Amino acid sequence: MFTLFNTESLWIGTDLKKFNEIRDILDREGICYKYKVSDQLGLWMGKGTVRGNFGSIGNSPDQFKQYEILVEKKQLENARMVIRK
């Protein structure tokens, strides 16, 4: 069972292609995982969001979202091994 206390972060990044490749590998190997997606420009800062306060000019659209894949602590080493292959 996934809880906050028994999961570890396997991968964090902004590359959607890599994110999906890792998820495919974990699915194929039967390793359970959860993922989080956060919008970096949607974070609140002061009177509004980062995008609202500063705009998004000069920021690559590929860098707007951050992806994180979480696995159970007992599966972490196994998950690391299968994504390195």
C-alpha positions as CSV (number, residue, x, y, z in Angstrom):
1,M,0.0,0.0,0.0
2,F,1.3,3.4,-0.9
3,T,1.6,5.9,1.9
4,L,3.7,9.0,2.4
5,F,5.9,7.1,4.8
6,N,6.8,4.1,2.6
7,T,7.5,5.7,-0.7
8,E,10.7,7.1,-2.2
9,S,11.3,9.2,-5.3
10,L,12.7,7.2,-8.2
11,W,12.9,10.0,-10.7
12,I,12.3,13.8,-10.9
13,G,12.6,15.7,-14.1
14,T,10.9,17.9,-16.8
15,D,11.4,15.5,-19.8
16,L,7.9,14.1,-20.7
17,K,9.4,11.5,-23.0
18,K,11.7,10.2,-20.3
19,F,8.9,10.2,-17.8
20,N,6.7,8.1,-20.1
21,E,9.6,5.7,-20.9
22,I,10.2,5.0,-17.2
23,R,6.5,4.5,-16.6
24,D,6.4,2.0,-19.5
25,I,9.4,0.1,-18.1
26,L,7.8,-0.1,-14.6
27,D,4.5,-1.3,-16.0
28,R,6.3,-3.9,-18.1
29,E,8.2,-5.1,-15.0
30,G,5.1,-5.1,-12.8
31,I,6.5,-2.5,-10.3
32,C,3.8,-0.4,-8.7
33,Y,4.3,3.4,-8.8
34,K,2.6,6.7,-8.4
35,Y,3.5,9.9,-10.0
36,K,3.1,13.7,-9.4
37,V,3.0,16.5,-12.0
38,S,3.5,20.1,-10.8
39,D,3.3,23.2,-12.9
40,Q,6.3,25.3,-11.9
41,L,4.8,28.6,-13.3
42,G,1.5,28.0,-11.5
43,L,3.0,28.2,-8.0
44,W,1.6,31.0,-5.9
45,M,4.0,33.8,-5.0
46,G,2.9,37.0,-3.3
47,K,-0.3,38.3,-4.9
48,G,-0.5,35.7,-7.7
49,T,1.2,32.9,-9.5
50,V,4.8,33.1,-10.8
51,R,3.4,33.3,-14.4
52,G,1.0,36.1,-13.3
53,N,3.8,38.1,-11.6
54,F,6.6,37.6,-14.0
55,G,5.1,36.2,-17.2
56,S,6.5,33.2,-19.1
57,I,8.6,35.0,-21.7
58,G,12.0,33.3,-22.0
59,N,10.9,30.1,-20.3
60,S,11.0,27.0,-22.5
61,P,7.5,25.3,-22.6
62,D,9.3,22.0,-22.0
63,Q,10.3,23.3,-18.5
64,F,6.8,24.3,-17.3
65,K,5.9,21.0,-15.8
66,Q,8.0,18.9,-13.3
67,Y,7.3,15.1,-13.1
68,E,8.1,12.8,-10.2
69,I,7.8,9.0,-10.1
70,L,7.4,7.4,-6.6
71,V,7.8,3.7,-5.7
72,E,7.6,1.8,-2.5
73,K,10.8,1.8,-0.5
74,K,11.1,-2.0,-0.7
75,Q,10.9,-1.8,-4.5
76,L,13.3,1.1,-5.0
77,E,16.5,-0.8,-5.7
78,N,14.7,-3.1,-8.1
79,A,13.1,-0.2,-9.9
80,R,16.5,1.6,-10.2
81,M,18.0,-1.6,-11.7
82,V,15.3,-2.0,-14.4
83,I,15.3,1.6,-15.5
84,R,19.1,1.5,-16.0
85,K,19.0,-1.4,-18.5
